[in-house]
Amino acid sequence: MGDLTLSQFEARIRFDSDADLSYWSGNTLRSGFGAHLRALVCTIRGTESGPCSESDSPEKSSESCSDCSLRSVCVYDYFFNSSPSPGAKVLRKQSDIPRPFVFDPPAPGRHSAGSEAVFNFTLIGKGVEFLPYFLLALRNLGESGMSRGYRLGYGRFALQAVDSIGYGMRNNIFCGDTVYNRAVTIRFQETLNACTEHRGDLTVRFLTPAQIKEGDRFTATPTFRGLISRLLFRANALAEFFGSGMLYDHEKALALLGECREVSAVSASTKDVRAQRYFHKQKIKKQQLPPFFKGEIKYYGEFSRDVMALLELGRLIHVGKMATFGNGLYEIEI
């Protein structure tokens, strides 16, 4: 079994001007952060071979990165353009792999000047080594604004403090202009050792829209096996590319999914959520995405220690499509 290390951070911000965050506030946060990170670290931005402006989305600007001679050492490329390494066991034929970071977005809606908000982000693998760049990009995003009408001065904020959280610990790692090197490291194998099996009811409450495909269709009420299947695939891929190898090999994964067949859905209270997105790489204008869903599903059965550990890991890495945007965030109640 391989392992996966990560660190989760809680960022507290204060809005310096009124803000109106859309329902998809994670999209706003991720896109704005990506543009500012690239503007911060790209040595050829503004040239013909590497155009970049603060309004560029990560997907659009990544087109100019493919031939860059500095790509192998670029912080932006690590977070947004990662690709399989030679010898990868999963997704080796894919040019697009899971990104080594996740945002838990701020609450959507209106925020008045002077009010405070909180959002989390998780850095995976060696991504924690680039934390100062992450914080600088977030600070710069705050200066330009994160909201509808940001060009008119809306949505500007100040980064008040950032704490590293995990295992019941909380370490302040940023306050004022100082960054402290004391991030709390979370390892999957330690999480697995700390988990115990559970029997009875288990409720999964989806806090942000999730998109899960089971069989040949997207569903708002996934079976427990369908949920764990998508979570297991994402966890294995992240561990293969950014950890020390897959958490579960093919044989063990099939055994876990076999266990999940015995878990039944007792009740579900979910609703479809629809969204459109512009695909910059394919130069496709706004296109309707397959349905997302929010709500909660109660399952009943026997949940092994491995399954409970995967569910705990999933709280940090999310589940389903477009997880880095903040989608697929959930909490567990037993």
Contacts in CASP RR format, 6 or more apart in sequence:
PFRMAT RR
TARGET T0000
AUTHOR 0000-0000-0000
METHOD contacts of the structure
MODEL  1
MGDLTLSQFEARIRFDSDADLSYWSGNTLRSGFGAHLRALVCTIRGTESG
PCSESDSPEKSSESCSDCSLRSVCVYDYFFNSSPSPGAKVLRKQSDIPRP
FVFDPPAPGRHSAGSEAVFNFTLIGKGVEFLPYFLLALRNLGESGMSRGY
RLGYGRFALQAVDSIGYGMRNNIFCGDTVYNRAVTIRFQETLNACTEHRG
DLTVRFLTPAQIKEGDRFTATPTFRGLISRLLFRANALAEFFGSGMLYDH
EKALALLGECREVSAVSASTKDVRAQRYFHKQKIKKQQLPPFFKGEIKYY
GEFSRDVMALLELGRLIHVGKMATFGNGLYEIEI
1 189 0 8 1.000
1 246 0 8 1.000
1 247 0 8 1.000
1 248 0 8 1.000
1 249 0 8 1.000
1 252 0 8 1.000
2 189 0 8 1.000
2 239 0 8 1.000
2 243 0 8 1.000
2 244 0 8 1.000
2 245 0 8 1.000
2 246 0 8 1.000
2 247 0 8 1.000
3 187 0 8 1.000
3 188 0 8 1.000
3 189 0 8 1.000
3 239 0 8 1.000
3 243 0 8 1.000
3 244 0 8 1.000
3 245 0 8 1.000
3 247 0 8 1.000
4 124 0 8 1.000
4 125 0 8 1.000
4 187 0 8 1.000
4 188 0 8 1.000
4 235 0 8 1.000
4 238 0 8 1.000
4 239 0 8 1.000
4 242 0 8 1.000
4 243 0 8 1.000
4 244 0 8 1.000
4 247 0 8 1.000
4 313 0 8 1.000
5 124 0 8 1.000
5 125 0 8 1.000
5 128 0 8 1.000
5 185 0 8 1.000
5 186 0 8 1.000
5 187 0 8 1.000
5 188 0 8 1.000
5 243 0 8 1.000
6 122 0 8 1.000
6 123 0 8 1.000
6 124 0 8 1.000
6 125 0 8 1.000
6 128 0 8 1.000
6 185 0 8 1.000
6 186 0 8 1.000
6 316 0 8 1.000
6 317 0 8 1.000
7 122 0 8 1.000
7 123 0 8 1.000
7 128 0 8 1.000
7 164 0 8 1.000
7 183 0 8 1.000
7 184 0 8 1.000
7 185 0 8 1.000
7 186 0 8 1.000
8 120 0 8 1.000
8 121 0 8 1.000
8 122 0 8 1.000
8 164 0 8 1.000
8 165 0 8 1.000
8 166 0 8 1.000
8 184 0 8 1.000
8 186 0 8 1.000
8 316 0 8 1.000
9 120 0 8 1.000
9 121 0 8 1.000
9 122 0 8 1.000
9 123 0 8 1.000
9 131 0 8 1.000
9 162 0 8 1.000
9 163 0 8 1.000
9 164 0 8 1.000
9 165 0 8 1.000
9 173 0 8 1.000
9 183 0 8 1.000
10 118 0 8 1.000
10 119 0 8 1.000
10 120 0 8 1.000
10 162 0 8 1.000
10 163 0 8 1.000
10 165 0 8 1.000
11 118 0 8 1.000
11 119 0 8 1.000
11 120 0 8 1.000
11 121 0 8 1.000
11 138 0 8 1.000
11 159 0 8 1.000
11 161 0 8 1.000
11 162 0 8 1.000
12 116 0 8 1.000
12 117 0 8 1.000
12 118 0 8 1.000
12 159 0 8 1.000
12 160 0 8 1.000
12 161 0 8 1.000
12 162 0 8 1.000
12 163 0 8 1.000
13 106 0 8 1.000
13 116 0 8 1.000
13 117 0 8 1.000
13 118 0 8 1.000
13 119 0 8 1.000
13 142 0 8 1.000
13 157 0 8 1.000
13 158 0 8 1.000
13 159 0 8 1.000
13 160 0 8 1.000
14 114 0 8 1.000
14 115 0 8 1.000
14 116 0 8 1.000
14 157 0 8 1.000
14 158 0 8 1.000
14 160 0 8 1.000
15 111 0 8 1.000
15 112 0 8 1.000
15 113 0 8 1.000
15 114 0 8 1.000
15 115 0 8 1.000
15 116 0 8 1.000
15 117 0 8 1.000
15 155 0 8 1.000
15 156 0 8 1.000
15 157 0 8 1.000
16 113 0 8 1.000
16 114 0 8 1.000
16 155 0 8 1.000
16 156 0 8 1.000
16 157 0 8 1.000
16 158 0 8 1.000
17 113 0 8 1.000
17 145 0 8 1.000
17 153 0 8 1.000
17 154 0 8 1.000
17 155 0 8 1.000
17 156 0 8 1.000
18 110 0 8 1.000
18 111 0 8 1.000
18 112 0 8 1.000
18 113 0 8 1.000
18 147 0 8 1.000
18 154 0 8 1.000
18 155 0 8 1.000
19 110 0 8 1.000
19 111 0 8 1.000
19 145 0 8 1.000
19 146 0 8 1.000
19 147 0 8 1.000
19 154 0 8 1.000
19 155 0 8 1.000
19 156 0 8 1.000
19 157 0 8 1.000
20 109 0 8 1.000
20 110 0 8 1.000
20 111 0 8 1.000
20 147 0 8 1.000
20 148 0 8 1.000
20 149 0 8 1.000
20 154 0 8 1.000
20 155 0 8 1.000
21 28 0 8 1.000
21 106 0 8 1.000
21 107 0 8 1.000
21 108 0 8 1.000
21 109 0 8 1.000
21 110 0 8 1.000
21 111 0 8 1.000
21 146 0 8 1.000
21 147 0 8 1.000
21 148 0 8 1.000
22 28 0 8 1.000
22 108 0 8 1.000
22 109 0 8 1.000
22 148 0 8 1.000
23 108 0 8 1.000
24 108 0 8 1.000
24 209 0 8 1.000
24 275 0 8 1.000
24 325 0 8 1.000
25 105 0 8 1.000
25 106 0 8 1.000
25 107 0 8 1.000
25 108 0 8 1.000
25 109 0 8 1.000
26 103 0 8 1.000
26 105 0 8 1.000
26 106 0 8 1.000
26 208 0 8 1.000
26 325 0 8 1.000
26 326 0 8 1.000
26 327 0 8 1.000
27 277 0 8 1.000
27 325 0 8 1.000
28 105 0 8 1.000
28 146 0 8 1.000
28 147 0 8 1.000
29 103 0 8 1.000
29 105 0 8 1.000
29 106 0 8 1.000
29 119 0 8 1.000
29 141 0 8 1.000
29 146 0 8 1.000
30 58 0 8 1.000
30 103 0 8 1.000
30 324 0 8 1.000
30 325 0 8 1.000
30 326 0 8 1.000
31 57 0 8 1.000
31 58 0 8 1.000
32 54 0 8 1.000
32 141 0 8 1.000
32 146 0 8 1.000
33 103 0 8 1.000
33 137 0 8 1.000
33 138 0 8 1.000
33 141 0 8 1.000
34 57 0 8 1.000
34 58 0 8 1.000
34 76 0 8 1.000
34 79 0 8 1.000
34 80 0 8 1.000
34 137 0 8 1.000
35 52 0 8 1.000
35 53 0 8 1.000
35 54 0 8 1.000
35 55 0 8 1.000
35 56 0 8 1.000
35 57 0 8 1.000
35 58 0 8 1.000
35 61 0 8 1.000
36 54 0 8 1.000
36 137 0 8 1.000
36 138 0 8 1.000
36 140 0 8 1.000
36 141 0 8 1.000
36 144 0 8 1.000
37 75 0 8 1.000
37 76 0 8 1.000
37 79 0 8 1.000
37 80 0 8 1.000
37 133 0 8 1.000
37 134 0 8 1.000
37 137 0 8 1.000
38 45 0 8 1.000
38 52 0 8 1.000
38 56 0 8 1.000
38 58 0 8 1.000
38 61 0 8 1.000
38 76 0 8 1.000
38 80 0 8 1.000
39 45 0 8 1.000
39 52 0 8 1.000
39 53 0 8 1.000
39 54 0 8 1.000
39 140 0 8 1.000
40 133 0 8 1.000
40 136 0 8 1.000
40 137 0 8 1.000
40 140 0 8 1.000
41 74 0 8 1.000
41 75 0 8 1.000
41 76 0 8 1.000
41 133 0 8 1.000
42 50 0 8 1.000
42 52 0 8 1.000
42 74 0 8 1.000
42 76 0 8 1.000
43 70 0 8 1.000
44 50 0 8 1.000
44 68 0 8 1.000
44 70 0 8 1.000
45 51 0 8 1.000
45 52 0 8 1.000
46 52 0 8 1.000
46 53 0 8 1.000
49 64 0 8 1.000
49 67 0 8 1.000
49 68 0 8 1.000
50 64 0 8 1.000
50 65 0 8 1.000
50 68 0 8 1.000
51 61 0 8 1.000
51 64 0 8 1.000
52 61 0 8 1.000
52 64 0 8 1.000
54 144 0 8 1.000
57 280 0 8 1.000
58 80 0 8 1.000
59 279 0 8 1.000
59 280 0 8 1.000
59 281 0 8 1.000
60 280 0 8 1.000
60 281 0 8 1.000
62 80 0 8 1.000
62 81 0 8 1.000
62 281 0 8 1.000
63 280 0 8 1.000
63 281 0 8 1.000
65 71 0 8 1.000
65 74 0 8 1.000
65 76 0 8 1.000
65 77 0 8 1.000
65 81 0 8 1.000
66 81 0 8 1.000
68 74 0 8 1.000
68 77 0 8 1.000
71 77 0 8 1.000
71 81 0 8 1.000
75 130 0 8 1.000
75 133 0 8 1.000
78 100 0 8 1.000
78 126 0 8 1.000
78 127 0 8 1.000
78 130 0 8 1.000
79 99 0 8 1.000
79 100 0 8 1.000
79 101 0 8 1.000
79 127 0 8 1.000
79 130 0 8 1.000
80 99 0 8 1.000
82 97 0 8 1.000
82 99 0 8 1.000
82 100 0 8 1.000
82 241 0 8 1.000
82 242 0 8 1.000
83 95 0 8 1.000
83 97 0 8 1.000
84 91 0 8 1.000
84 92 0 8 1.000
84 93 0 8 1.000
84 94 0 8 1.000
84 97 0 8 1.000
84 241 0 8 1.000
85 241 0 8 1.000
88 240 0 8 1.000
88 241 0 8 1.000
89 240 0 8 1.000
89 245 0 8 1.000
89 246 0 8 1.000
90 236 0 8 1.000
90 237 0 8 1.000
90 240 0 8 1.000
90 246 0 8 1.000
91 97 0 8 1.000
91 237 0 8 1.000
91 240 0 8 1.000
91 241 0 8 1.000
97 237 0 8 1.000
97 241 0 8 1.000
98 234 0 8 1.000
98 237 0 8 1.000
98 238 0 8 1.000
98 241 0 8 1.000
98 323 0 8 1.000
98 324 0 8 1.000
99 324 0 8 1.000
100 123 0 8 1.000
100 124 0 8 1.000
100 125 0 8 1.000
100 126 0 8 1.000
100 127 0 8 1.000
100 238 0 8 1.000
100 241 0 8 1.000
100 242 0 8 1.000
101 121 0 8 1.000
101 122 0 8 1.000
101 123 0 8 1.000
101 124 0 8 1.000
101 127 0 8 1.000
101 134 0 8 1.000
101 324 0 8 1.000
102 121 0 8 1.000
102 122 0 8 1.000
102 124 0 8 1.000
102 316 0 8 1.000
102 317 0 8 1.000
102 318 0 8 1.000
102 323 0 8 1.000
102 324 0 8 1.000
102 326 0 8 1.000
103 119 0 8 1.000
103 120 0 8 1.000
103 121 0 8 1.000
103 324 0 8 1.000
103 325 0 8 1.000
103 326 0 8 1.000
104 119 0 8 1.000
104 120 0 8 1.000
104 121 0 8 1.000
104 122 0 8 1.000
104 208 0 8 1.000
104 326 0 8 1.000
104 329 0 8 1.000
105 119 0 8 1.000
105 208 0 8 1.000
105 325 0 8 1.000
105 326 0 8 1.000
106 117 0 8 1.000
106 118 0 8 1.000
106 119 0 8 1.000
107 117 0 8 1.000
111 117 0 8 1.000
111 155 0 8 1.000
116 160 0 8 1.000
117 157 0 8 1.000
120 165 0 8 1.000
121 134 0 8 1.000
122 316 0 8 1.000
122 317 0 8 1.000
123 130 0 8 1.000
123 131 0 8 1.000
123 134 0 8 1.000
124 238 0 8 1.000
124 242 0 8 1.000
124 317 0 8 1.000
125 242 0 8 1.000
125 243 0 8 1.000
126 242 0 8 1.000
127 242 0 8 1.000
128 183 0 8 1.000
128 185 0 8 1.000
131 173 0 8 1.000
131 179 0 8 1.000
131 183 0 8 1.000
132 179 0 8 1.000
135 159 0 8 1.000
135 162 0 8 1.000
135 174 0 8 1.000
135 179 0 8 1.000
138 159 0 8 1.000
139 159 0 8 1.000
142 155 0 8 1.000
142 156 0 8 1.000
142 157 0 8 1.000
142 158 0 8 1.000
142 159 0 8 1.000
143 156 0 8 1.000
144 150 0 8 1.000
144 156 0 8 1.000
145 153 0 8 1.000
145 154 0 8 1.000
145 155 0 8 1.000
145 156 0 8 1.000
145 157 0 8 1.000
146 155 0 8 1.000
146 156 0 8 1.000
146 157 0 8 1.000
147 154 0 8 1.000
147 155 0 8 1.000
148 154 0 8 1.000
149 155 0 8 1.000
150 156 0 8 1.000
159 174 0 8 1.000
160 175 0 8 1.000
161 172 0 8 1.000
161 174 0 8 1.000
161 175 0 8 1.000
161 176 0 8 1.000
162 172 0 8 1.000
162 173 0 8 1.000
162 174 0 8 1.000
162 175 0 8 1.000
163 170 0 8 1.000
163 171 0 8 1.000
163 172 0 8 1.000
163 173 0 8 1.000
164 170 0 8 1.000
164 171 0 8 1.000
164 172 0 8 1.000
164 173 0 8 1.000
164 182 0 8 1.000
164 183 0 8 1.000
164 184 0 8 1.000
165 184 0 8 1.000
166 184 0 8 1.000
166 186 0 8 1.000
167 184 0 8 1.000
167 186 0 8 1.000
169 184 0 8 1.000
170 184 0 8 1.000
171 180 0 8 1.000
171 182 0 8 1.000
171 183 0 8 1.000
171 184 0 8 1.000
172 180 0 8 1.000
173 179 0 8 1.000
173 180 0 8 1.000
173 181 0 8 1.000
173 182 0 8 1.000
173 183 0 8 1.000
174 180 0 8 1.000
186 316 0 8 1.000
188 235 0 8 1.000
188 239 0 8 1.000
188 247 0 8 1.000
188 309 0 8 1.000
188 313 0 8 1.000
191 309 0 8 1.000
191 312 0 8 1.000
191 313 0 8 1.000
192 305 0 8 1.000
192 306 0 8 1.000
192 309 0 8 1.000
195 305 0 8 1.000
195 308 0 8 1.000
195 309 0 8 1.000
195 312 0 8 1.000
196 305 0 8 1.000
196 308 0 8 1.000
197 302 0 8 1.000
197 303 0 8 1.000
197 304 0 8 1.000
197 305 0 8 1.000
197 308 0 8 1.000
198 302 0 8 1.000
198 303 0 8 1.000
198 308 0 8 1.000
198 334 0 8 1.000
199 301 0 8 1.000
199 302 0 8 1.000
199 303 0 8 1.000
200 300 0 8 1.000
200 301 0 8 1.000
200 302 0 8 1.000
200 303 0 8 1.000
200 334 0 8 1.000
201 266 0 8 1.000
201 298 0 8 1.000
201 299 0 8 1.000
201 300 0 8 1.000
201 334 0 8 1.000
202 298 0 8 1.000
202 299 0 8 1.000
202 300 0 8 1.000
202 301 0 8 1.000
202 303 0 8 1.000
202 332 0 8 1.000
202 333 0 8 1.000
202 334 0 8 1.000
203 296 0 8 1.000
203 297 0 8 1.000
203 298 0 8 1.000
203 299 0 8 1.000
203 332 0 8 1.000
203 333 0 8 1.000
203 334 0 8 1.000
204 227 0 8 1.000
204 296 0 8 1.000
204 297 0 8 1.000
204 299 0 8 1.000
204 311 0 8 1.000
204 330 0 8 1.000
204 331 0 8 1.000
204 332 0 8 1.000
205 295 0 8 1.000
205 296 0 8 1.000
205 330 0 8 1.000
205 331 0 8 1.000
205 332 0 8 1.000
205 333 0 8 1.000
206 270 0 8 1.000
206 293 0 8 1.000
206 294 0 8 1.000
206 295 0 8 1.000
206 296 0 8 1.000
206 328 0 8 1.000
206 329 0 8 1.000
206 330 0 8 1.000
207 294 0 8 1.000
207 328 0 8 1.000
207 329 0 8 1.000
207 330 0 8 1.000
207 331 0 8 1.000
208 294 0 8 1.000
208 318 0 8 1.000
208 326 0 8 1.000
208 327 0 8 1.000
208 328 0 8 1.000
208 329 0 8 1.000
209 273 0 8 1.000
209 275 0 8 1.000
209 292 0 8 1.000
209 293 0 8 1.000
209 294 0 8 1.000
209 327 0 8 1.000
209 328 0 8 1.000
210 292 0 8 1.000
210 293 0 8 1.000
210 294 0 8 1.000
210 318 0 8 1.000
210 319 0 8 1.000
210 320 0 8 1.000
210 327 0 8 1.000
210 328 0 8 1.000
210 330 0 8 1.000
211 218 0 8 1.000
211 289 0 8 1.000
211 290 0 8 1.000
211 291 0 8 1.000
211 292 0 8 1.000
211 293 0 8 1.000
211 320 0 8 1.000
211 321 0 8 1.000
211 322 0 8 1.000
211 327 0 8 1.000
211 328 0 8 1.000
212 218 0 8 1.000
212 219 0 8 1.000
212 222 0 8 1.000
212 226 0 8 1.000
212 227 0 8 1.000
212 230 0 8 1.000
212 293 0 8 1.000
212 319 0 8 1.000
212 320 0 8 1.000
212 321 0 8 1.000
213 219 0 8 1.000
213 230 0 8 1.000
213 290 0 8 1.000
214 222 0 8 1.000
214 223 0 8 1.000
214 226 0 8 1.000
214 229 0 8 1.000
218 290 0 8 1.000
218 291 0 8 1.000
219 293 0 8 1.000
220 268 0 8 1.000
220 270 0 8 1.000
220 271 0 8 1.000
220 272 0 8 1.000
220 291 0 8 1.000
220 293 0 8 1.000
221 265 0 8 1.000
221 268 0 8 1.000
221 270 0 8 1.000
221 293 0 8 1.000
221 297 0 8 1.000
222 230 0 8 1.000
222 297 0 8 1.000
223 260 0 8 1.000
223 263 0 8 1.000
223 265 0 8 1.000
224 260 0 8 1.000
224 263 0 8 1.000
224 264 0 8 1.000
224 265 0 8 1.000
224 299 0 8 1.000
225 257 0 8 1.000
225 258 0 8 1.000
225 260 0 8 1.000
225 261 0 8 1.000
225 263 0 8 1.000
226 260 0 8 1.000
227 319 0 8 1.000
228 256 0 8 1.000
228 257 0 8 1.000
228 260 0 8 1.000
228 307 0 8 1.000
228 310 0 8 1.000
229 257 0 8 1.000
229 260 0 8 1.000
230 319 0 8 1.000
230 320 0 8 1.000
231 310 0 8 1.000
231 311 0 8 1.000
231 313 0 8 1.000
231 314 0 8 1.000
231 319 0 8 1.000
231 320 0 8 1.000
232 247 0 8 1.000
232 248 0 8 1.000
232 253 0 8 1.000
232 256 0 8 1.000
232 257 0 8 1.000
232 310 0 8 1.000
234 314 0 8 1.000
234 317 0 8 1.000
234 318 0 8 1.000
234 319 0 8 1.000
234 320 0 8 1.000
234 323 0 8 1.000
235 247 0 8 1.000
235 310 0 8 1.000
235 313 0 8 1.000
235 314 0 8 1.000
235 317 0 8 1.000
236 246 0 8 1.000
236 247 0 8 1.000
236 248 0 8 1.000
236 253 0 8 1.000
238 317 0 8 1.000
239 245 0 8 1.000
239 246 0 8 1.000
239 247 0 8 1.000
240 246 0 8 1.000
248 256 0 8 1.000
248 306 0 8 1.000
256 304 0 8 1.000
256 306 0 8 1.000
256 307 0 8 1.000
256 310 0 8 1.000
259 302 0 8 1.000
259 304 0 8 1.000
259 307 0 8 1.000
260 307 0 8 1.000
262 301 0 8 1.000
262 302 0 8 1.000
263 299 0 8 1.000
263 300 0 8 1.000
263 301 0 8 1.000
263 302 0 8 1.000
263 303 0 8 1.000
264 299 0 8 1.000
264 300 0 8 1.000
264 301 0 8 1.000
265 297 0 8 1.000
265 298 0 8 1.000
265 299 0 8 1.000
266 298 0 8 1.000
266 299 0 8 1.000
266 300 0 8 1.000
267 297 0 8 1.000
267 298 0 8 1.000
268 296 0 8 1.000
268 297 0 8 1.000
268 298 0 8 1.000
269 295 0 8 1.000
269 296 0 8 1.000
269 297 0 8 1.000
270 293 0 8 1.000
270 294 0 8 1.000
270 295 0 8 1.000
270 296 0 8 1.000
270 297 0 8 1.000
271 293 0 8 1.000
271 294 0 8 1.000
271 295 0 8 1.000
272 291 0 8 1.000
272 292 0 8 1.000
272 293 0 8 1.000
273 291 0 8 1.000
273 292 0 8 1.000
273 293 0 8 1.000
273 294 0 8 1.000
274 288 0 8 1.000
274 289 0 8 1.000
274 291 0 8 1.000
274 292 0 8 1.000
275 288 0 8 1.000
275 289 0 8 1.000
275 292 0 8 1.000
276 286 0 8 1.000
276 287 0 8 1.000
276 288 0 8 1.000
276 289 0 8 1.000
277 286 0 8 1.000
277 287 0 8 1.000
277 289 0 8 1.000
278 284 0 8 1.000
278 285 0 8 1.000
278 286 0 8 1.000
278 287 0 8 1.000
279 287 0 8 1.000
290 321 0 8 1.000
292 327 0 8 1.000
303 311 0 8 1.000
311 332 0 8 1.000
312 332 0 8 1.000
314 330 0 8 1.000
315 329 0 8 1.000
315 330 0 8 1.000
315 331 0 8 1.000
315 332 0 8 1.000
317 323 0 8 1.000
318 326 0 8 1.000
318 327 0 8 1.000
318 328 0 8 1.000
318 329 0 8 1.000
318 330 0 8 1.000
319 328 0 8 1.000
319 330 0 8 1.000
320 327 0 8 1.000
320 328 0 8 1.000
321 327 0 8 1.000
END
